[in-house]
């Protein structure tokens, strides 16, 4: 369920830069969705870091 939200976000970002009719729109949306997931995981990793370090 959550992956659909990531893909909708990625599709919106990619739609700003390229046409939805282009043959590689899904590939670009997939790459942006992976980038969104990586950024979210990095933010979670630093947010959970203990403050005494």
N, C-alpha and C positions, 0 to 999 in steps of 0.2 A: 504494500500500500504506500509506504513512504517513498519508494523509488519513483512512483508516478509523480509525486510532488517535485522531486529533483529533476525529473525529465521535463516537466512543464516549465520549471524555472529555466532550465538549460535551453529549451525550445524558444522561450521568450527572448533570452539573451542572443541566441544565434539569429533569430528573426530580425533583430535590429541591424545585423551586419550583412545578411544574405537573404536571398529570396527563398520562400518555402518550396518553390518549384524546382530549385536546383537539385541535380542528381545526388549531391553529397551532403544534403541538409541533415539527414539522419546521422551520418558519420560525425559531422561537426557538433550536433547536439549531444551525441554520445561522449565526445571528447570534453565538451564543456561540463557535462554532468559529472564526469570523473573528476574534473578540476574542482567543481563545487563540493563534491564529497571529500576530497583531499583537504581542501581549505577548512571544511567543517571539522574534520578529524584533528587537524592541527590546532584549531581554536579550542576544541575540547581537551586536547592533551595539555595545552598550556593553562587552561582554566582549572584543571584538576591538580596542577602542581602545588605542592605545599608551600606556604608563604615563608617558611624559615630557610629555604634554600636559596 
